Amino acid sequence: MTENGTLFKTVGRLIKATNAFDVEAALALFATNAIIEDASVGESFSGHAGIREYLDRFFVGYHTVTHLLSVGILGDDHAGVRVDFTGDFGHEIGLLEMSVNADGQIGRIDADLE
């Protein structure tokens, strides 16, 4: 079980790292067995290798900049995050359900677009 503050800090750190296109810093926030399930692209990305691919393809590759719109705490280790994405693809609003493990590392993100 984590504190809600850990969730907020992790969300902020992830956005800061991806906006800087710092894949290594973003990757360090994820557990080694983490999963990103992205319904908007119909793919799942597992482990650090898969998450690196996801970050390289969708953040670095599209020059994606993320702005936090809201964070709703869904439980001690689970949050619903609404973000504004802009980049080479245009503009989208994203919904991320994020969970963190006891160490505060991201264990899972379920991502989709509004």
C-alpha positions as CSV (number, residue, x, y, z in Angstrom):
1,M,0.0,0.0,0.0
2,T,1.3,3.5,-0.9
3,E,0.4,7.0,0.1
4,N,-1.7,9.2,-2.2
5,G,1.3,11.6,-2.2
6,T,3.4,8.9,-3.9
7,L,0.8,8.7,-6.7
8,F,0.8,12.4,-7.3
9,K,4.6,12.6,-7.3
10,T,4.9,9.6,-9.7
11,V,2.4,11.2,-12.1
12,G,4.4,14.5,-12.0
13,R,7.7,12.7,-12.5
14,L,6.4,10.7,-15.4
15,I,5.1,13.8,-17.1
16,K,8.3,15.8,-16.5
17,A,10.5,12.9,-17.9
18,T,8.3,12.4,-21.0
19,N,8.1,16.1,-21.7
20,A,11.9,16.2,-21.6
21,F,12.0,13.2,-23.9
22,D,14.2,11.5,-21.2
23,V,13.4,7.9,-21.8
24,E,15.8,6.7,-19.1
25,A,14.3,8.9,-16.4
26,A,10.7,7.8,-17.4
27,L,11.7,4.1,-17.5
28,A,13.2,4.3,-14.0
29,L,9.7,5.0,-12.7
30,F,8.4,1.7,-13.9
31,A,8.7,-1.7,-12.2
32,T,10.7,-4.2,-14.3
33,N,7.5,-6.2,-14.9
34,A,5.3,-3.2,-15.6
35,I,2.6,-3.2,-18.4
36,I,1.2,-0.4,-20.5
37,E,-2.1,-1.4,-22.1
38,D,-3.0,1.2,-24.7
39,A,-6.5,0.8,-26.1
40,S,-6.0,3.7,-28.5
41,V,-3.3,1.9,-30.4
42,G,-4.6,-1.6,-29.7
43,E,-1.3,-2.8,-28.2
44,S,0.2,-3.9,-24.9
45,F,3.8,-3.2,-23.9
46,S,5.5,-5.3,-21.2
47,G,8.6,-4.9,-19.2
48,H,11.3,-2.3,-19.6
49,A,11.9,-3.3,-23.2
50,G,8.3,-2.9,-24.2
51,I,7.9,0.3,-22.2
52,R,11.0,1.8,-23.8
53,E,9.5,1.0,-27.2
54,Y,6.3,2.7,-26.2
55,L,8.1,5.8,-24.9
56,D,10.3,6.0,-28.0
57,R,7.5,5.5,-30.4
58,F,4.7,7.6,-28.9
59,F,6.5,10.3,-26.9
60,V,9.9,10.9,-28.5
61,G,8.8,9.9,-32.0
62,Y,5.7,12.2,-32.1
63,H,7.3,15.0,-29.9
64,T,4.5,14.5,-27.5
65,V,4.0,17.1,-24.7
66,T,1.8,16.2,-21.9
67,H,-0.2,18.6,-19.6
68,L,-1.8,17.3,-16.5
69,L,-5.6,18.1,-16.3
70,S,-6.6,16.1,-13.2
71,V,-5.7,13.2,-10.9
72,G,-8.5,11.2,-9.2
73,I,-7.4,8.8,-6.5
74,L,-9.2,5.5,-7.0
75,G,-7.4,3.7,-4.1
76,D,-4.2,3.7,-2.1
77,D,-2.2,2.6,-5.1
78,H,-4.4,3.5,-8.1
79,A,-5.2,6.8,-9.8
80,G,-7.2,8.0,-12.8
81,V,-5.2,10.6,-14.6
82,R,-6.6,12.9,-17.3
83,V,-4.0,14.6,-19.6
84,D,-3.8,16.8,-22.6
85,F,-1.4,15.6,-25.3
86,T,0.0,17.7,-28.1
87,G,2.5,16.7,-30.7
88,D,3.1,15.9,-34.4
89,F,-0.2,14.0,-34.4
90,G,-2.2,17.1,-33.3
91,H,-4.1,17.2,-30.0
92,E,-5.8,14.6,-27.9
93,I,-7.1,14.2,-24.4
94,G,-5.8,11.0,-22.7
95,L,-7.1,8.9,-19.8
96,L,-4.6,6.9,-17.8
97,E,-5.4,4.4,-15.1
98,M,-2.2,4.1,-13.2
99,S,-1.2,1.8,-10.4
100,V,2.0,1.8,-8.3
101,N,3.5,-1.0,-6.3
102,A,4.6,-0.8,-2.6
103,D,8.0,0.7,-3.8
104,G,6.2,3.5,-5.6
105,Q,7.1,2.2,-9.0
106,I,4.5,2.1,-11.8
107,G,3.2,-1.4,-12.2
108,R,0.5,-0.8,-14.8
109,I,-1.0,1.9,-17.0
110,D,-4.2,1.4,-18.9
111,A,-4.3,4.2,-21.5
112,D,-7.0,5.4,-23.8
113,L,-8.1,8.6,-25.5
114,E,-11.4,10.4,-25.0
